[in-house]
């Protein structure tokens, strides 16, 4: 008789190989606004079918798959019973809550899901598989339309918020007075640090089209006195001077030469004793454990061609070349760490 739990098991191969089934089910649920509609109150399957204009053949499988994956709960029988959001779905996937992080999933659905279909081509050519294939550019395409840009910035802050809040607790900001967040997007990190540390004054620095969006966010949060919005191009001129320079998911967008240039710009902006912090999915030095960091690096191949995620050892090499003395890597949440270099 076969012994359970011994010998090779194909279930992981099946789970990963068909993983896109579950991915697309969740992305379609976000696209349809299912979790936002269920946030107010639970609904029967029949009511959801009507509201979302689902085909009767699809309703039971779609909703019950979301139950089995842990995104919905159901009281009663399939379709006739009442479906409600699971706790995490309700907090993070209801568009009307400030904790909504569906922006990144909307972007995954509109853009990345299709682009990843061309991964084999990217592996063979090293060329991006996104808008750039049509002669466009990821950032130009995003920055040209303020509504799309705002969605992208919301997506980025939603995905990084946990790491930002943890950084505010784990890094000792007490010796420092000023912080500049380079590539600060909608100002999320600056606002998180302002709330956590009353003594800090903060600057969120990004390209000119971002400034009005960041300004609105900071004013709405009542933090305009504490958080300044600065506009510029980090490749074109010096960065604003500060005791701490932070870059959240910025270095991985670029090739090694441009990474080195950004590290040098951070060094130039800091006083002696200042700190440079990169918040990213830092890959373990042995490149065996941080699967998300490695997959994100493949995503950067698809998005930028030559951008890539990196190890703590890579970060140490670039920062030492710029003149930084002491380097440490501090785990934050999930696959994300803070790589820190002291001047």
VEXDREN-2710 file (C-alpha; in Angstrom, 1 decimal):
% VEXDREN-2710
k/r/px/py/pz
1/UNK/0.0/0.0/0.0
2/UNK/1.2/3.5/-0.8
3/UNK/2.4/5.5/2.2
4/UNK/1.1/9.1/2.4
5/UNK/3.6/11.8/2.9
6/UNK/6.6/9.9/1.4
7/UNK/8.2/10.3/-2.0
8/UNK/7.8/13.0/-4.6
9/UNK/4.5/14.7/-4.8
10/UNK/3.3/16.6/-7.9
11/UNK/0.9/18.9/-6.1
12/UNK/3.3/21.9/-5.9
13/UNK/3.9/21.6/-9.7
14/UNK/0.2/21.6/-10.3
15/UNK/-0.5/24.5/-7.9
16/UNK/2.2/26.8/-9.4
17/UNK/1.6/25.6/-13.0
18/UNK/-2.1/26.5/-12.8
19/UNK/-1.6/29.3/-10.4
20/UNK/-2.9/31.8/-13.0
21/UNK/-6.4/30.3/-12.5
22/UNK/-6.6/31.7/-9.0
23/UNK/-4.8/34.9/-10.0
24/UNK/-7.2/35.8/-12.7
25/UNK/-10.3/34.9/-10.5
26/UNK/-9.1/37.5/-7.9
27/UNK/-8.2/40.1/-10.5
28/UNK/-11.6/39.8/-12.2
29/UNK/-13.4/40.1/-8.8
30/UNK/-11.5/43.4/-8.2
31/UNK/-12.2/44.6/-11.7
32/UNK/-15.9/43.9/-11.2
33/UNK/-15.9/45.8/-7.9
34/UNK/-17.2/42.7/-6.1
35/UNK/-15.5/43.4/-2.7
36/UNK/-16.6/47.1/-2.7
37/UNK/-20.2/46.0/-3.3
38/UNK/-20.1/43.5/-0.5
39/UNK/-18.5/45.9/2.0
40/UNK/-21.8/47.5/3.0
41/UNK/-23.7/44.2/3.5
42/UNK/-23.7/40.6/2.4
43/UNK/-25.7/39.5/-0.7
44/UNK/-27.1/36.3/-2.1
45/UNK/-25.5/34.8/-5.1
46/UNK/-28.6/35.6/-7.2
47/UNK/-28.3/39.3/-6.2
48/UNK/-24.6/39.4/-7.0
49/UNK/-25.3/37.8/-10.4
50/UNK/-27.8/40.5/-11.2
51/UNK/-25.7/43.4/-10.0
52/UNK/-22.5/42.3/-11.8
53/UNK/-24.4/41.0/-14.9
54/UNK/-22.8/37.6/-14.6
55/UNK/-23.9/34.6/-16.7
56/UNK/-25.9/32.1/-14.7
57/UNK/-23.5/29.3/-15.7
58/UNK/-20.6/31.3/-14.1
59/UNK/-22.0/32.6/-10.9
60/UNK/-21.7/29.6/-8.6
61/UNK/-18.2/28.6/-9.7
62/UNK/-16.9/32.2/-9.5
63/UNK/-18.3/33.0/-6.0
64/UNK/-17.6/29.6/-4.5
65/UNK/-14.0/29.6/-5.9
66/UNK/-13.5/32.9/-4.1
67/UNK/-14.9/31.3/-0.9
68/UNK/-12.5/28.3/-1.2
69/UNK/-9.6/30.7/-1.8
70/UNK/-10.5/32.6/1.4
71/UNK/-11.5/35.9/-0.2
72/UNK/-15.3/35.5/0.5
73/UNK/-17.4/33.8/3.2
74/UNK/-20.8/32.1/2.6
75/UNK/-23.7/31.4/5.0
76/UNK/-26.1/28.8/3.5
77/UNK/-26.1/27.0/0.2
78/UNK/-24.3/27.9/-3.0
79/UNK/-25.9/30.9/-4.9
80/UNK/-29.0/31.0/-2.6
81/UNK/-26.8/31.6/0.5
82/UNK/-25.4/35.0/1.5
83/UNK/-21.8/35.9/0.5
84/UNK/-19.7/38.4/2.6
85/UNK/-16.1/39.6/2.4
86/UNK/-13.4/37.9/4.3
87/UNK/-11.7/40.3/6.8
88/UNK/-8.6/41.0/4.7
89/UNK/-10.7/41.4/1.5
90/UNK/-12.9/43.9/3.3
91/UNK/-10.0/46.0/4.6
92/UNK/-7.8/46.0/1.5
93/UNK/-10.1/45.5/-1.5
94/UNK/-13.0/47.9/-0.7
95/UNK/-12.5/51.0/-2.9
96/UNK/-14.1/53.2/-0.3
97/UNK/-11.6/52.5/2.5
98/UNK/-8.3/54.3/2.8
99/UNK/-6.6/50.9/3.2
100/UNK/-7.6/49.9/-0.4
101/UNK/-4.6/48.3/-2.1
102/UNK/-6.5/47.1/-5.2
103/UNK/-4.7/49.7/-7.3
104/UNK/-1.8/47.4/-7.8
105/UNK/-4.2/44.5/-8.7
106/UNK/-6.0/46.8/-11.2
107/UNK/-2.7/47.5/-12.8
108/UNK/-1.8/43.8/-12.7
109/UNK/-5.1/43.1/-14.5
110/UNK/-4.9/45.9/-17.1
111/UNK/-1.2/45.6/-17.8
112/UNK/1.0/43.0/-16.2
113/UNK/-1.3/39.9/-16.7
114/UNK/-1.1/40.2/-20.5
115/UNK/2.6/41.3/-20.6
116/UNK/3.6/38.2/-18.6
117/UNK/2.3/36.1/-21.4
118/UNK/5.4/37.2/-23.3
119/UNK/7.9/36.2/-20.6
120/UNK/9.6/33.6/-22.9
121/UNK/10.3/36.4/-25.4
122/UNK/11.7/38.6/-22.7
123/UNK/14.0/35.8/-21.5
124/UNK/15.3/35.3/-25.1
125/UNK/15.6/39.0/-26.1
126/UNK/16.1/40.9/-22.8
127/UNK/13.6/43.4/-24.2
128/UNK/10.6/44.9/-22.3
129/UNK/7.2/43.4/-23.2
130/UNK/5.0/46.3/-22.2
131/UNK/3.9/49.6/-23.9
132/UNK/7.6/50.0/-24.9
133/UNK/7.0/47.3/-27.6
134/UNK/4.8/49.8/-29.5
135/UNK/7.6/52.3/-29.2
136/UNK/6.2/53.9/-26.0
137/UNK/7.7/54.0/-22.6
138/UNK/6.2/52.8/-19.3
139/UNK/6.7/56.1/-17.4
140/UNK/5.7/58.3/-20.4
141/UNK/2.5/56.3/-20.8
142/UNK/1.7/56.6/-17.1
143/UNK/2.7/60.2/-16.6
144/UNK/0.8/61.5/-19.7
145/UNK/-2.6/60.9/-18.1
146/UNK/-3.2/62.3/-14.6
147/UNK/-6.0/59.8/-13.8
148/UNK/-3.8/56.8/-14.8
149/UNK/-0.9/58.3/-12.9
150/UNK/-3.0/58.8/-9.8
151/UNK/-4.1/55.1/-10.0
152/UNK/-0.4/54.0/-10.4
153/UNK/0.7/56.2/-7.4
154/UNK/-2.2/54.8/-5.3
155/UNK/-1.1/51.3/-6.3
156/UNK/2.5/51.9/-5.3
157/UNK/1.6/53.4/-1.9
158/UNK/-0.9/50.6/-1.2
159/UNK/1.6/47.9/-1.9
160/UNK/4.4/49.6/0.2
161/UNK/2.3/50.9/3.1
162/UNK/3.1/48.0/5.4
163/UNK/6.8/48.4/4.8
164/UNK/6.7/52.2/5.3
165/UNK/4.9/51.8/8.7
166/UNK/7.4/49.2/9.8
167/UNK/10.4/51.3/8.7
168/UNK/9.0/54.2/10.8
169/UNK/9.1/51.9/13.9
170/UNK/12.3/49.9/13.2
171/UNK/14.7/52.6/12.1
172/UNK/16.0/55.0/14.7
173/UNK/15.1/58.5/13.3
174/UNK/15.9/60.3/16.6
175/UNK/19.4/61.5/15.6
176/UNK/18.0/63.0/12.4
177/UNK/16.0/66.2/11.7
178/UNK/15.3/66.1/7.9
179/UNK/14.2/63.3/5.5
180/UNK/13.9/63.4/1.7
181/UNK/11.9/60.6/0.0
182/UNK/13.3/60.4/-3.5
183/UNK/10.7/59.2/-6.0
184/UNK/8.2/59.9/-3.2
185/UNK/5.1/59.4/-5.5
186/UNK/1.9/60.4/-3.7
187/UNK/3.8/61.3/-0.4
188/UNK/2.8/58.1/1.5
189/UNK/6.2/57.5/3.1
190/UNK/6.7/61.1/4.2
191/UNK/3.2/61.2/5.7
192/UNK/3.8/57.9/7.6
193/UNK/7.1/59.2/9.0
194/UNK/5.5/62.6/9.9
195/UNK/2.8/60.8/11.9
196/UNK/5.3/58.6/13.7
197/UNK/8.0/61.1/14.4
198/UNK/6.9/64.6/15.5
199/UNK/10.5/66.1/15.3
200/UNK/11.1/65.3/11.6
201/UNK/10.6/67.7/8.7
202/UNK/10.1/65.9/5.4
203/UNK/10.4/66.4/1.7
204/UNK/8.7/64.2/-1.0
205/UNK/10.6/64.6/-4.3
206/UNK/9.3/63.3/-7.6
207/UNK/8.8/64.4/-11.3
208/UNK/6.7/67.6/-11.9
209/UNK/3.5/65.8/-13.0
210/UNK/3.4/64.0/-9.6
211/UNK/3.6/67.3/-7.5
212/UNK/-0.1/68.3/-7.7
213/UNK/-1.2/64.8/-6.7
214/UNK/1.2/64.6/-3.7
215/UNK/0.2/68.2/-2.7
216/UNK/-3.5/67.2/-2.6
217/UNK/-2.7/64.1/-0.5
218/UNK/-0.6/66.0/2.0
219/UNK/-3.2/68.8/2.4
220/UNK/-6.0/66.3/2.8
221/UNK/-4.0/64.6/5.6
222/UNK/-3.5/68.0/7.3
223/UNK/0.3/67.5/7.0
224/UNK/1.2/70.4/4.7
225/UNK/3.2/72.1/7.5
226/UNK/5.4/69.1/8.0
227/UNK/5.8/67.6/4.5
228/UNK/7.2/69.7/1.6
229/UNK/6.6/68.6/-2.0
230/UNK/9.6/69.2/-4.3
231/UNK/9.6/68.5/-8.1
232/UNK/12.6/67.6/-10.3
233/UNK/14.3/64.8/-12.2
234/UNK/16.7/62.7/-10.1
235/UNK/19.0/62.1/-13.1
236/UNK/19.1/65.8/-14.1
237/UNK/20.3/67.6/-11.0
238/UNK/21.2/67.3/-7.3
239/UNK/18.7/65.9/-4.8
240/UNK/17.3/68.1/-2.0
241/UNK/19.8/68.0/1.0
242/UNK/18.6/66.0/4.0
243/UNK/19.9/64.0/6.9
244/UNK/18.2/60.8/5.6
245/UNK/17.6/60.0/1.9
246/UNK/15.0/57.3/1.2
247/UNK/14.2/55.5/-2.1
248/UNK/11.2/53.1/-2.0
249/UNK/11.1/50.8/-5.0
250/UNK/13.2/53.2/-7.1
251/UNK/16.6/51.5/-7.6
252/UNK/15.1/48.4/-9.2
253/UNK/13.7/50.4/-12.1
254/UNK/17.2/51.0/-13.5
255/UNK/20.3/49.3/-14.9
256/UNK/23.5/49.1/-12.8
257/UNK/25.0/52.3/-14.2
258/UNK/21.9/54.4/-13.4
259/UNK/21.6/52.7/-9.9
260/UNK/25.2/53.8/-9.2
261/UNK/24.3/57.3/-10.3
262/UNK/21.3/57.4/-7.9
263/UNK/23.5/56.1/-5.0
264/UNK/26.0/58.8/-5.8
265/UNK/23.3/61.4/-5.8
266/UNK/22.1/60.2/-2.4
267/UNK/25.7/60.4/-1.0
268/UNK/26.0/64.0/-2.4
269/UNK/22.7/65.1/-0.7
270/UNK/23.7/63.7/2.8
271/UNK/25.8/65.3/5.6
272/UNK/28.5/63.2/7.3
273/UNK/26.7/60.7/9.6
274/UNK/23.6/60.8/7.3
275/UNK/21.8/57.6/6.2
276/UNK/20.6/56.4/2.8
277/UNK/17.7/53.9/2.9
278/UNK/16.5/51.8/0.0
279/UNK/13.1/50.0/0.7
280/UNK/12.8/47.1/-1.8
281/UNK/12.3/43.4/-2.1
282/UNK/16.0/42.8/-1.4
283/UNK/17.0/39.4/-2.6
284/UNK/19.0/37.2/-0.2
285/UNK/22.7/37.1/-1.0
286/UNK/22.5/33.4/-2.0
287/UNK/19.6/34.1/-4.4
288/UNK/17.6/31.1/-3.2
289/UNK/14.9/32.3/-0.7
290/UNK/13.2/35.5/-1.6
291/UNK/11.0/34.1/-4.4
292/UNK/8.9/37.3/-4.6
293/UNK/12.1/39.5/-5.0
294/UNK/13.3/37.2/-7.8
295/UNK/9.9/37.2/-9.6
296/UNK/9.7/41.0/-9.1
297/UNK/13.1/41.2/-10.9
298/UNK/11.6/39.3/-13.8
299/UNK/8.7/41.7/-13.7
300/UNK/11.3/44.6/-14.1
301/UNK/12.7/42.7/-17.2
302/UNK/9.2/42.8/-18.6
303/UNK/8.6/46.4/-17.6
304/UNK/12.0/48.1/-18.3
305/UNK/14.3/45.5/-20.0
306/UNK/17.4/46.4/-18.0
307/UNK/16.0/47.2/-14.5
308/UNK/16.5/44.5/-11.9
309/UNK/16.1/43.7/-8.2
310/UNK/19.2/43.1/-6.2
311/UNK/20.9/41.5/-3.2
312/UNK/22.2/43.1/0.0
313/UNK/25.7/42.4/-1.3
314/UNK/24.9/44.3/-4.5
315/UNK/23.7/47.2/-2.5
316/UNK/26.8/47.2/-0.3
317/UNK/29.0/47.2/-3.5
318/UNK/27.3/50.2/-5.0
319/UNK/27.1/52.2/-1.8
320/UNK/30.8/51.5/-0.9
321/UNK/31.8/52.6/-4.4
322/UNK/30.1/55.9/-3.6
323/UNK/31.9/56.3/-0.3
324/UNK/29.4/54.9/2.3
325/UNK/31.1/53.2/5.2
326/UNK/28.6/51.0/7.1
327/UNK/25.8/48.9/5.5
328/UNK/23.0/46.9/7.0
329/UNK/19.9/45.1/5.7
330/UNK/16.8/45.2/8.0
331/UNK/13.8/43.0/7.2
332/UNK/10.5/44.9/7.2
333/UNK/7.4/43.0/6.2
334/UNK/7.0/39.9/3.9
335/UNK/9.7/40.0/1.2
336/UNK/10.6/43.7/1.8
337/UNK/13.7/45.0/3.6
338/UNK/15.4/48.3/4.2
339/UNK/19.0/48.3/2.8
340/UNK/20.7/51.1/4.8
341/UNK/24.1/52.8/4.1
342/UNK/25.7/55.3/6.5
343/UNK/27.9/58.2/5.3
END
